[in-house]
Amino acid sequence: MSVRITIDMFSGRPNPSWTVQDPDAISELLRLFHRHRAGIAEPFTGFTGLGFRGIRVEVTDDVGLPGLPRVFEVAGGGADDPFASGELAERLLETMPDEAAPPLTESPDQGGGGADVVREAVRKAIQGSVRRAVDGTTGFEPPEQPPDEALAAEVQEQLDEITYRTADCAWDSAVYQPDFWLDPSVCLSNNCYNYAINVVTNTRAQPGRAHGFTLSPGFSNSEVRIGAQQDGVHVRGDCQPPGTRRYWLAMLTGYSAEGFRDFHWYRYNYEGFWSHKPGLDVVRNFDNSGVVITNPQTSNNGGYTEWGGIFLSHDWVTIA
């Protein structure tokens, strides 16, 4: 028997994940879960937007599991007892081996290296999640920063060309169908990039990986753009040839709530809004404030504040 633990914190990058196999450690965890049953919740019942979404637990068999679901989450905002949920999350965090920590990047929230910095950052995210659950709030306020009015005007003009169908390139749009992505075998193995391209790979696809390109830990917008272009995605203004699935995409980068670099993708839908899939969570067409997305550059994207541009996909795009 083993217990798989995943910190649900990224949208594009792979989440930190590890397996507990020591029988004594597993027995202790199961006792804690049973003792603090009100601290666990079904997946996707708490916060499902951009930022820290809790810690997910998967048990590989039913030994010692009566009364517990096989997959559940803690510190995601969905538990009846948020304090117990936070305590369980911090105990799970203690089991994280150093090698499971994501690579550190230079950001205002990180002062130097190692898994201990990662643990401390996630611990703060857990505490923030508990506070929001107690206060009855589920979203994140966008970081305060001065608006770039020239950029905002330029992006709005580009979006208007899509909305009013005056863009020079031929393109397609698909009806919004979030239910397709609810199947656990799909939802838990495909991220925002999979959803934007509209291809299920079950690999948590990374821009450029199918063609040997790897993002650096401190990647920039340009790196994500280069990776996507290697996959066959075109930057706005570079029209795709005739084909299908020529969807408009939007990309942002920034720092997740824990101070780690990440990327996020959106897809334009037939109905006239933009939709997205925050990491391994459910598809949605609204932002962290619950507002339907008509402009992904100005919507509440949490810490994803660096505009990466508008792109055009194609049925020949290959991702992995």
Backbone hydrogen bonds, N-H to C=O, Kabsch-Sander energy under -0.5 kcal/mol:
donor,donor_aa,acceptor,acceptor_aa,energy
3,V,20,V,-2.3
4,R,58,E,-3.1
5,I,18,W,-3.0
6,T,56,R,-2.4
7,I,16,P,-2.5
8,D,6,T,-0.8
8,D,54,G,-2.4
9,M,7,I,-1.3
12,G,263,F,-0.5
18,W,5,I,-2.3
20,V,3,V,-3.1
21,Q,19,T,-0.6
26,I,22,D,-2.5
27,S,23,P,-2.5
28,E,24,D,-2.1
29,L,25,A,-2.2
30,L,26,I,-2.7
31,R,27,S,-2.2
32,L,28,E,-2.2
33,F,29,L,-2.6
34,H,30,L,-2.4
35,R,31,R,-2.5
36,H,32,L,-2.3
37,R,34,H,-0.9
39,G,36,H,-2.4
40,I,37,R,-1.5
41,A,73,E,-2.1
45,T,42,E,-1.3
47,F,76,G,-3.1
51,G,49,G,-0.5
53,R,8,D,-3.3
55,I,74,V,-2.8
56,R,6,T,-3.0
57,V,72,F,-3.4
58,E,4,R,-2.6
59,V,70,R,-2.5
60,T,2,S,-2.0
65,L,62,D,-1.7
68,L,65,L,-2.5
72,F,57,V,-2.2
73,E,41,A,-2.8
74,V,55,I,-2.3
80,D,38,A,-0.6
81,D,38,A,-2.7
85,S,81,D,-2.1
86,G,82,P,-2.2
87,E,83,F,-2.1
88,L,84,A,-2.4
89,A,85,S,-2.1
90,E,86,G,-2.2
91,R,87,E,-1.9
92,L,88,L,-2.4
93,L,89,A,-2.3
94,E,90,E,-1.3
95,T,91,R,-0.5
95,T,92,L,-1.4
96,M,93,L,-1.6
100,A,97,P,-1.7
101,A,98,D,-1.4
107,S,105,T,-0.7
110,Q,107,S,-1.5
117,V,114,G,-0.7
118,V,114,G,-1.3
119,R,115,A,-2.9
120,E,116,D,-2.3
121,A,117,V,-2.3
122,V,118,V,-2.6
123,R,119,R,-2.6
124,K,120,E,-2.0
125,A,121,A,-1.7
126,I,122,V,-2.5
127,Q,123,R,-2.3
128,G,124,K,-2.3
129,S,125,A,-2.2
130,V,126,I,-2.3
131,R,127,Q,-2.2
132,R,128,G,-2.3
133,A,129,S,-2.2
134,V,130,V,-2.3
135,D,131,R,-2.5
136,G,132,R,-1.1
137,T,132,R,-2.1
149,E,147,P,-1.1
152,A,148,D,-2.7
153,A,149,E,-2.2
154,E,150,A,-2.0
155,V,151,L,-2.8
156,Q,152,A,-2.4
157,E,153,A,-1.9
158,Q,154,E,-1.9
159,L,155,V,-2.6
160,D,156,Q,-2.4
161,E,157,E,-1.4
162,I,158,Q,-1.0
163,T,159,L,-2.9
164,Y,160,D,-2.8
165,R,162,I,-1.0
166,T,161,E,-2.4
167,A,161,E,-1.4
172,D,246,R,-2.7
174,A,268,Y,-0.6
180,F,177,Q,-0.9
181,W,178,P,-1.2
182,L,179,D,-1.8
183,D,179,D,-0.5
183,D,180,F,-0.6
186,V,183,D,-2.0
187,C,183,D,-3.4
188,L,184,P,-1.9
189,S,186,V,-1.2
190,N,186,V,-0.7
190,N,187,C,-0.5
192,C,11,S,-1.3
195,Y,191,N,-2.2
196,A,192,C,-2.5
197,I,193,Y,-2.3
198,N,194,N,-1.6
199,V,194,N,-2.0
201,T,199,V,-0.6
204,R,189,S,-1.9
208,G,227,G,-0.6
209,R,206,Q,-1.8
211,H,208,G,-1.9
212,G,209,R,-1.7
213,F,208,G,-2.5
219,F,216,S,-1.6
224,V,220,S,-1.7
225,R,221,N,-2.5
226,I,222,S,-2.6
227,G,223,E,-2.5
228,A,224,V,-2.4
229,Q,225,R,-2.5
230,Q,226,I,-2.0
231,D,227,G,-1.1
232,G,228,A,-0.6
232,G,229,Q,-0.9
233,V,228,A,-2.3
234,H,312,L,-2.7
236,R,310,I,-2.7
238,D,235,V,-2.4
239,C,237,G,-0.9
247,Y,245,R,-1.8
249,L,311,F,-2.6
250,A,266,Y,-1.5
251,M,309,G,-2.0
252,L,264,H,-2.5
253,T,306,E,-2.2
254,G,262,D,-1.6
255,Y,303,G,-1.8
256,S,260,F,-2.8
259,G,256,S,-2.3
262,D,254,G,-2.0
264,H,252,L,-2.6
266,Y,250,A,-2.6
267,R,275,S,-2.4
268,Y,248,W,-2.4
269,N,273,F,-2.9
270,Y,174,A,-2.3
272,G,269,N,-1.9
274,W,293,I,-2.7
275,S,267,R,-2.7
276,H,284,R,-2.7
277,K,265,W,-0.5
279,G,277,K,-1.1
281,D,278,P,-1.7
284,R,276,H,-2.5
287,D,291,V,-2.1
288,N,300,N,-2.4
290,G,287,D,-1.9
293,I,274,W,-0.5
293,I,285,N,-2.3
294,T,292,V,-0.7
298,T,295,N,-0.8
299,S,295,N,-1.2
301,N,299,S,-1.3
304,Y,301,N,-2.0
305,T,303,G,-1.4
306,E,253,T,-2.7
307,W,305,T,-0.8
308,G,251,M,-2.8
309,G,251,M,-0.7
311,F,249,L,-2.7
312,L,234,H,-3.0
313,S,247,Y,-2.7
315,D,244,T,-1.7
317,V,314,H,-1.6
318,T,231,D,-2.1
320,A,206,Q,-0.5
